[in-house]
C-alpha cells in the first residue's frame, strides 16, 4: 500500500537498511562504539548500560 502511494517498487525498508561487511577489527570496533553510543547521542541515556 505504501509503495503504491509513493509510486515505488521493492521492499518497504529497502532503501533505509542495508548490510555492510565489517572487514577488520577496526571496523568492528567502530561499529560497536556507534551502536553503544547511539542512546547517549539520542539523549535517551546518560551512560552505557552494563550487562
mmJSON file of the N, C-alpha and C atoms, coordinates in Angstrom:
{"data_MODEL":{"atom_site":{
"group_PDB":["ATOM","ATOM","ATOM","ATOM","ATOM","ATOM","ATOM","ATOM","ATOM","ATOM","ATOM","ATOM","ATOM","ATOM","ATOM","ATOM","ATOM","ATOM","ATOM","ATOM","ATOM","ATOM","ATOM","ATOM","ATOM","ATOM","ATOM","ATOM","ATOM","ATOM","ATOM","ATOM","ATOM","ATOM","ATOM","ATOM","ATOM","ATOM","ATOM","ATOM","ATOM","ATOM","ATOM","ATOM","ATOM","ATOM","ATOM","ATOM","ATOM","ATOM","ATOM","ATOM","ATOM","ATOM","ATOM","ATOM","ATOM","ATOM","ATOM","ATOM","ATOM","ATOM","ATOM","ATOM","ATOM","ATOM","ATOM","ATOM","ATOM","ATOM","ATOM","ATOM","ATOM","ATOM","ATOM","ATOM","ATOM","ATOM","ATOM","ATOM","ATOM","ATOM","ATOM","ATOM","ATOM","ATOM","ATOM","ATOM","ATOM","ATOM","ATOM","ATOM","ATOM","ATOM","ATOM","ATOM","ATOM","ATOM","ATOM","ATOM","ATOM","ATOM","ATOM","ATOM","ATOM","ATOM","ATOM","ATOM","ATOM","ATOM","ATOM","ATOM","ATOM","ATOM","ATOM","ATOM","ATOM","ATOM","ATOM","ATOM","ATOM","ATOM","ATOM","ATOM","ATOM","ATOM","ATOM","ATOM","ATOM","ATOM","ATOM","ATOM","ATOM","ATOM","ATOM","ATOM","ATOM","ATOM","ATOM","ATOM","ATOM","ATOM","ATOM","ATOM","ATOM","ATOM","ATOM","ATOM","ATOM","ATOM","ATOM","ATOM","ATOM"],
"id":[1,2,3,4,5,6,7,8,9,10,11,12,13,14,15,16,17,18,19,20,21,22,23,24,25,26,27,28,29,30,31,32,33,34,35,36,37,38,39,40,41,42,43,44,45,46,47,48,49,50,51,52,53,54,55,56,57,58,59,60,61,62,63,64,65,66,67,68,69,70,71,72,73,74,75,76,77,78,79,80,81,82,83,84,85,86,87,88,89,90,91,92,93,94,95,96,97,98,99,100,101,102,103,104,105,106,107,108,109,110,111,112,113,114,115,116,117,118,119,120,121,122,123,124,125,126,127,128,129,130,131,132,133,134,135,136,137,138,139,140,141,142,143,144,145,146,147,148,149,150,151,152,153],
"type_symbol":["N","C","C","N","C","C","N","C","C","N","C","C","N","C","C","N","C","C","N","C","C","N","C","C","N","C","C","N","C","C","N","C","C","N","C","C","N","C","C","N","C","C","N","C","C","N","C","C","N","C","C","N","C","C","N","C","C","N","C","C","N","C","C","N","C","C","N","C","C","N","C","C","N","C","C","N","C","C","N","C","C","N","C","C","N","C","C","N","C","C","N","C","C","N","C","C","N","C","C","N","C","C","N","C","C","N","C","C","N","C","C","N","C","C","N","C","C","N","C","C","N","C","C","N","C","C","N","C","C","N","C","C","N","C","C","N","C","C","N","C","C","N","C","C","N","C","C","N","C","C","N","C","C"],
"label_atom_id":["N","CA","C","N","CA","C","N","CA","C","N","CA","C","N","CA","C","N","CA","C","N","CA","C","N","CA","C","N","CA","C","N","CA","C","N","CA","C","N","CA","C","N","CA","C","N","CA","C","N","CA","C","N","CA","C","N","CA","C","N","CA","C","N","CA","C","N","CA","C","N","CA","C","N","CA","C","N","CA","C","N","CA","C","N","CA","C","N","CA","C","N","CA","C","N","CA","C","N","CA","C","N","CA","C","N","CA","C","N","CA","C","N","CA","C","N","CA","C","N","CA","C","N","CA","C","N","CA","C","N","CA","C","N","CA","C","N","CA","C","N","CA","C","N","CA","C","N","CA","C","N","CA","C","N","CA","C","N","CA","C","N","CA","C","N","CA","C","N","CA","C","N","CA","C","N","CA","C"],
"label_alt_id":[null,null,null,null,null,null,null,null,null,null,null,null,null,null,null,null,null,null,null,null,null,null,null,null,null,null,null,null,null,null,null,null,null,null,null,null,null,null,null,null,null,null,null,null,null,null,null,null,null,null,null,null,null,null,null,null,null,null,null,null,null,null,null,null,null,null,null,null,null,null,null,null,null,null,null,null,null,null,null,null,null,null,null,null,null,null,null,null,null,null,null,null,null,null,null,null,null,null,null,null,null,null,null,null,null,null,null,null,null,null,null,null,null,null,null,null,null,null,null,null,null,null,null,null,null,null,null,null,null,null,null,null,null,null,null,null,null,null,null,null,null,null,null,null,null,null,null,null,null,null,null,null,null],
"label_comp_id":["UNK","UNK","UNK","UNK","UNK","UNK","UNK","UNK","UNK","UNK","UNK","UNK","UNK","UNK","UNK","UNK","UNK","UNK","UNK","UNK","UNK","UNK","UNK","UNK","UNK","UNK","UNK","UNK","UNK","UNK","UNK","UNK","UNK","UNK","UNK","UNK","UNK","UNK","UNK","UNK","UNK","UNK","UNK","UNK","UNK","UNK","UNK","UNK","UNK","UNK","UNK","UNK","UNK","UNK","UNK","UNK","UNK","UNK","UNK","UNK","UNK","UNK","UNK","UNK","UNK","UNK","UNK","UNK","UNK","UNK","UNK","UNK","UNK","UNK","UNK","UNK","UNK","UNK","UNK","UNK","UNK","UNK","UNK","UNK","UNK","UNK","UNK","UNK","UNK","UNK","UNK","UNK","UNK","UNK","UNK","UNK","UNK","UNK","UNK","UNK","UNK","UNK","UNK","UNK","UNK","UNK","UNK","UNK","UNK","UNK","UNK","UNK","UNK","UNK","UNK","UNK","UNK","UNK","UNK","UNK","UNK","UNK","UNK","UNK","UNK","UNK","UNK","UNK","UNK","UNK","UNK","UNK","UNK","UNK","UNK","UNK","UNK","UNK","UNK","UNK","UNK","UNK","UNK","UNK","UNK","UNK","UNK","UNK","UNK","UNK","UNK","UNK","UNK"],
"label_asym_id":["A","A","A","A","A","A","A","A","A","A","A","A","A","A","A","A","A","A","A","A","A","A","A","A","A","A","A","A","A","A","A","A","A","A","A","A","A","A","A","A","A","A","A","A","A","A","A","A","A","A","A","A","A","A","A","A","A","A","A","A","A","A","A","A","A","A","A","A","A","A","A","A","A","A","A","A","A","A","A","A","A","A","A","A","A","A","A","A","A","A","A","A","A","A","A","A","A","A","A","A","A","A","A","A","A","A","A","A","A","A","A","A","A","A","A","A","A","A","A","A","A","A","A","A","A","A","A","A","A","A","A","A","A","A","A","A","A","A","A","A","A","A","A","A","A","A","A","A","A","A","A","A","A"],
"label_entity_id":["1","1","1","1","1","1","1","1","1","1","1","1","1","1","1","1","1","1","1","1","1","1","1","1","1","1","1","1","1","1","1","1","1","1","1","1","1","1","1","1","1","1","1","1","1","1","1","1","1","1","1","1","1","1","1","1","1","1","1","1","1","1","1","1","1","1","1","1","1","1","1","1","1","1","1","1","1","1","1","1","1","1","1","1","1","1","1","1","1","1","1","1","1","1","1","1","1","1","1","1","1","1","1","1","1","1","1","1","1","1","1","1","1","1","1","1","1","1","1","1","1","1","1","1","1","1","1","1","1","1","1","1","1","1","1","1","1","1","1","1","1","1","1","1","1","1","1","1","1","1","1","1","1"],
"label_seq_id":[1,1,1,2,2,2,3,3,3,4,4,4,5,5,5,6,6,6,7,7,7,8,8,8,9,9,9,10,10,10,11,11,11,12,12,12,13,13,13,14,14,14,15,15,15,16,16,16,17,17,17,18,18,18,19,19,19,20,20,20,21,21,21,22,22,22,23,23,23,24,24,24,25,25,25,26,26,26,27,27,27,28,28,28,29,29,29,30,30,30,31,31,31,32,32,32,33,33,33,34,34,34,35,35,35,36,36,36,37,37,37,38,38,38,39,39,39,40,40,40,41,41,41,42,42,42,43,43,43,44,44,44,45,45,45,46,46,46,47,47,47,48,48,48,49,49,49,50,50,50,51,51,51],
"pdbx_PDB_ins_code":[null,null,null,null,null,null,null,null,null,null,null,null,null,null,null,null,null,null,null,null,null,null,null,null,null,null,null,null,null,null,null,null,null,null,null,null,null,null,null,null,null,null,null,null,null,null,null,null,null,null,null,null,null,null,null,null,null,null,null,null,null,null,null,null,null,null,null,null,null,null,null,null,null,null,null,null,null,null,null,null,null,null,null,null,null,null,null,null,null,null,null,null,null,null,null,null,null,null,null,null,null,null,null,null,null,null,null,null,null,null,null,null,null,null,null,null,null,null,null,null,null,null,null,null,null,null,null,null,null,null,null,null,null,null,null,null,null,null,null,null,null,null,null,null,null,null,null,null,null,null,null,null,null],
"Cartn_x":[0.823,0.0,0.877,1.898,2.791,3.533,3.978,4.658,3.735,2.494,1.533,1.328,1.219,1.036,2.242,3.442,4.673,5.121,4.392,4.698,6.123,6.454,7.752,7.54,8.614,8.567,9.652,9.587,10.61,10.121,10.991,10.667,10.486,9.627,9.274,10.486,11.349,12.515,13.789,13.674,14.829,15.882,15.488,16.467,17.067,16.351,16.826,17.864,17.672,18.556,19.335,20.619,21.44,22.591,23.053,24.141,25.479,26.365,27.722,28.669,29.584,30.531,31.631,31.857,32.923,34.158,35.137,36.252,37.431,37.533,38.67,38.26,39.169,38.882,38.555,39.204,38.932,37.482,36.998,35.614,34.632,34.948,34.078,34.02,35.159,35.182,34.455,34.601,33.888,32.384,31.955,30.528,29.999,30.757,30.345,30.237,31.186,31.137,29.92,29.65,28.476,27.203,27.091,25.915,25.744,26.825,26.76,26.477,26.972,26.817,25.538,24.816,23.597,22.589,22.276,21.31,21.793,23.098,23.635,23.488,23.823,23.668,22.218,21.294,19.869,19.257,20.07,19.619,18.589,18.732,17.844,18.504,19.801,20.545,21.71,22.183,23.349,24.616,24.462,25.616,25.285,26.301,26.115,25.658,24.554,24.097,25.078,25.249,26.115,25.267,25.86,25.087,25.598],
"Cartn_y":[-1.185,0.0,1.264,1.262,2.43,2.608,1.501,1.586,2.174,1.743,2.245,3.75,4.195,5.627,6.443,5.896,6.608,6.326,5.467,5.069,4.518,3.578,2.91,1.403,0.634,-0.821,-1.274,-2.531,-3.1,-3.245,-3.717,-3.899,-2.542,-2.491,-1.217,-0.496,-1.198,-0.562,-0.726,-1.141,-1.486,-0.384,0.846,1.927,2.365,2.135,2.625,1.702,0.408,-0.55,-1.34,-1.484,-2.283,-2.9,-4.007,-4.71,-4.101,-4.034,-3.562,-4.6,-5.077,-6.08,-5.404,-5.905,-5.384,-6.245,-5.682,-6.469,-6.633,-5.781,-5.911,-5.5,-5.677,-5.396,-3.919,-3.022,-1.594,-1.281,-1.878,-1.664,-2.221,-3.381,-3.979,-3.098,-2.587,-1.72,-0.402,0.158,1.394,1.164,0.043,-0.292,-0.504,-1.193,-1.429,-0.115,0.784,2.089,2.88,2.871,3.565,3.013,1.699,1.036,1.363,1.275,1.515,2.974,3.909,5.33,5.948,5.224,5.76,6.278,5.537,6.053,7.34,7.484,8.69,9.869,9.657,10.72,11.144,10.205,10.497,11.046,11.266,11.769,10.846,9.538,8.553,7.915,8.154,7.59,8.523,8.444,9.229,8.398,7.076,6.183,4.936,4.177,2.915,1.884,1.174,0.163,-0.992,-1.507,-2.676,-3.915,-4.962,-6.204,-7.152],
"Cartn_z":[0.0,0.0,0.0,0.861,0.914,-0.408,-1.008,-2.298,-3.358,-3.332,-4.314,-4.143,-2.897,-2.621,-3.08,-2.855,-3.212,-4.646,-5.324,-6.698,-6.826,-5.942,-5.965,-5.906,-6.13,-6.017,-5.065,-4.661,-3.79,-2.365,-1.509,-0.099,0.569,1.584,2.204,2.786,3.532,4.179,3.363,2.134,1.306,1.237,1.033,0.88,2.2,3.3,4.587,5.226,5.131,5.792,4.754,4.994,4.102,4.906,4.438,5.111,4.721,5.688,5.442,6.029,5.219,5.691,6.502,7.714,8.578,8.34,7.664,7.148,8.091,9.099,10.006,11.416,12.341,13.743,13.971,13.255,13.386,13.019,11.944,11.514,12.542,13.108,14.124,15.363,15.807,16.988,16.733,15.542,15.208,15.207,14.672,14.644,16.067,16.898,18.277,19.042,18.846,19.521,19.059,17.769,17.234,17.861,17.902,18.449,19.937,20.703,22.149,22.486,21.682,21.999,21.43,20.59,20.0,21.029,22.096,23.076,23.758,23.914,24.531,23.573,22.308,21.308,21.137,21.303,21.145,22.427,23.445,24.749,25.385,25.144,25.756,26.985,27.146,28.271,28.58,29.821,30.209,30.227,30.38,30.396,29.578,29.242,28.541,29.571,29.305,30.266,30.364,31.554,31.753,31.655,31.157,31.137,30.223],
"occupancy":[1.0,1.0,1.0,1.0,1.0,1.0,1.0,1.0,1.0,1.0,1.0,1.0,1.0,1.0,1.0,1.0,1.0,1.0,1.0,1.0,1.0,1.0,1.0,1.0,1.0,1.0,1.0,1.0,1.0,1.0,1.0,1.0,1.0,1.0,1.0,1.0,1.0,1.0,1.0,1.0,1.0,1.0,1.0,1.0,1.0,1.0,1.0,1.0,1.0,1.0,1.0,1.0,1.0,1.0,1.0,1.0,1.0,1.0,1.0,1.0,1.0,1.0,1.0,1.0,1.0,1.0,1.0,1.0,1.0,1.0,1.0,1.0,1.0,1.0,1.0,1.0,1.0,1.0,1.0,1.0,1.0,1.0,1.0,1.0,1.0,1.0,1.0,1.0,1.0,1.0,1.0,1.0,1.0,1.0,1.0,1.0,1.0,1.0,1.0,1.0,1.0,1.0,1.0,1.0,1.0,1.0,1.0,1.0,1.0,1.0,1.0,1.0,1.0,1.0,1.0,1.0,1.0,1.0,1.0,1.0,1.0,1.0,1.0,1.0,1.0,1.0,1.0,1.0,1.0,1.0,1.0,1.0,1.0,1.0,1.0,1.0,1.0,1.0,1.0,1.0,1.0,1.0,1.0,1.0,1.0,1.0,1.0,1.0,1.0,1.0,1.0,1.0,1.0],
"B_iso_or_equiv":[0.0,0.0,0.0,0.0,0.0,0.0,0.0,0.0,0.0,0.0,0.0,0.0,0.0,0.0,0.0,0.0,0.0,0.0,0.0,0.0,0.0,0.0,0.0,0.0,0.0,0.0,0.0,0.0,0.0,0.0,0.0,0.0,0.0,0.0,0.0,0.0,0.0,0.0,0.0,0.0,0.0,0.0,0.0,0.0,0.0,0.0,0.0,0.0,0.0,0.0,0.0,0.0,0.0,0.0,0.0,0.0,0.0,0.0,0.0,0.0,0.0,0.0,0.0,0.0,0.0,0.0,0.0,0.0,0.0,0.0,0.0,0.0,0.0,0.0,0.0,0.0,0.0,0.0,0.0,0.0,0.0,0.0,0.0,0.0,0.0,0.0,0.0,0.0,0.0,0.0,0.0,0.0,0.0,0.0,0.0,0.0,0.0,0.0,0.0,0.0,0.0,0.0,0.0,0.0,0.0,0.0,0.0,0.0,0.0,0.0,0.0,0.0,0.0,0.0,0.0,0.0,0.0,0.0,0.0,0.0,0.0,0.0,0.0,0.0,0.0,0.0,0.0,0.0,0.0,0.0,0.0,0.0,0.0,0.0,0.0,0.0,0.0,0.0,0.0,0.0,0.0,0.0,0.0,0.0,0.0,0.0,0.0,0.0,0.0,0.0,0.0,0.0,0.0],
"pdbx_formal_charge":[null,null,null,null,null,null,null,null,null,null,null,null,null,null,null,null,null,null,null,null,null,null,null,null,null,null,null,null,null,null,null,null,null,null,null,null,null,null,null,null,null,null,null,null,null,null,null,null,null,null,null,null,null,null,null,null,null,null,null,null,null,null,null,null,null,null,null,null,null,null,null,null,null,null,null,null,null,null,null,null,null,null,null,null,null,null,null,null,null,null,null,null,null,null,null,null,null,null,null,null,null,null,null,null,null,null,null,null,null,null,null,null,null,null,null,null,null,null,null,null,null,null,null,null,null,null,null,null,null,null,null,null,null,null,null,null,null,null,null,null,null,null,null,null,null,null,null,null,null,null,null,null,null],
"auth_seq_id":[1,1,1,2,2,2,3,3,3,4,4,4,5,5,5,6,6,6,7,7,7,8,8,8,9,9,9,10,10,10,11,11,11,12,12,12,13,13,13,14,14,14,15,15,15,16,16,16,17,17,17,18,18,18,19,19,19,20,20,20,21,21,21,22,22,22,23,23,23,24,24,24,25,25,25,26,26,26,27,27,27,28,28,28,29,29,29,30,30,30,31,31,31,32,32,32,33,33,33,34,34,34,35,35,35,36,36,36,37,37,37,38,38,38,39,39,39,40,40,40,41,41,41,42,42,42,43,43,43,44,44,44,45,45,45,46,46,46,47,47,47,48,48,48,49,49,49,50,50,50,51,51,51],
"auth_comp_id":["UNK","UNK","UNK","UNK","UNK","UNK","UNK","UNK","UNK","UNK","UNK","UNK","UNK","UNK","UNK","UNK","UNK","UNK","UNK","UNK","UNK","UNK","UNK","UNK","UNK","UNK","UNK","UNK","UNK","UNK","UNK","UNK","UNK","UNK","UNK","UNK","UNK","UNK","UNK","UNK","UNK","UNK","UNK","UNK","UNK","UNK","UNK","UNK","UNK","UNK","UNK","UNK","UNK","UNK","UNK","UNK","UNK","UNK","UNK","UNK","UNK","UNK","UNK","UNK","UNK","UNK","UNK","UNK","UNK","UNK","UNK","UNK","UNK","UNK","UNK","UNK","UNK","UNK","UNK","UNK","UNK","UNK","UNK","UNK","UNK","UNK","UNK","UNK","UNK","UNK","UNK","UNK","UNK","UNK","UNK","UNK","UNK","UNK","UNK","UNK","UNK","UNK","UNK","UNK","UNK","UNK","UNK","UNK","UNK","UNK","UNK","UNK","UNK","UNK","UNK","UNK","UNK","UNK","UNK","UNK","UNK","UNK","UNK","UNK","UNK","UNK","UNK","UNK","UNK","UNK","UNK","UNK","UNK","UNK","UNK","UNK","UNK","UNK","UNK","UNK","UNK","UNK","UNK","UNK","UNK","UNK","UNK","UNK","UNK","UNK","UNK","UNK","UNK"],
"auth_asym_id":["A","A","A","A","A","A","A","A","A","A","A","A","A","A","A","A","A","A","A","A","A","A","A","A","A","A","A","A","A","A","A","A","A","A","A","A","A","A","A","A","A","A","A","A","A","A","A","A","A","A","A","A","A","A","A","A","A","A","A","A","A","A","A","A","A","A","A","A","A","A","A","A","A","A","A","A","A","A","A","A","A","A","A","A","A","A","A","A","A","A","A","A","A","A","A","A","A","A","A","A","A","A","A","A","A","A","A","A","A","A","A","A","A","A","A","A","A","A","A","A","A","A","A","A","A","A","A","A","A","A","A","A","A","A","A","A","A","A","A","A","A","A","A","A","A","A","A","A","A","A","A","A","A"],
"auth_atom_id":["N","CA","C","N","CA","C","N","CA","C","N","CA","C","N","CA","C","N","CA","C","N","CA","C","N","CA","C","N","CA","C","N","CA","C","N","CA","C","N","CA","C","N","CA","C","N","CA","C","N","CA","C","N","CA","C","N","CA","C","N","CA","C","N","CA","C","N","CA","C","N","CA","C","N","CA","C","N","CA","C","N","CA","C","N","CA","C","N","CA","C","N","CA","C","N","CA","C","N","CA","C","N","CA","C","N","CA","C","N","CA","C","N","CA","C","N","CA","C","N","CA","C","N","CA","C","N","CA","C","N","CA","C","N","CA","C","N","CA","C","N","CA","C","N","CA","C","N","CA","C","N","CA","C","N","CA","C","N","CA","C","N","CA","C","N","CA","C","N","CA","C","N","CA","C","N","CA","C"],
"pdbx_PDB_model_num":[1,1,1,1,1,1,1,1,1,1,1,1,1,1,1,1,1,1,1,1,1,1,1,1,1,1,1,1,1,1,1,1,1,1,1,1,1,1,1,1,1,1,1,1,1,1,1,1,1,1,1,1,1,1,1,1,1,1,1,1,1,1,1,1,1,1,1,1,1,1,1,1,1,1,1,1,1,1,1,1,1,1,1,1,1,1,1,1,1,1,1,1,1,1,1,1,1,1,1,1,1,1,1,1,1,1,1,1,1,1,1,1,1,1,1,1,1,1,1,1,1,1,1,1,1,1,1,1,1,1,1,1,1,1,1,1,1,1,1,1,1,1,1,1,1,1,1,1,1,1,1,1,1]
}}}
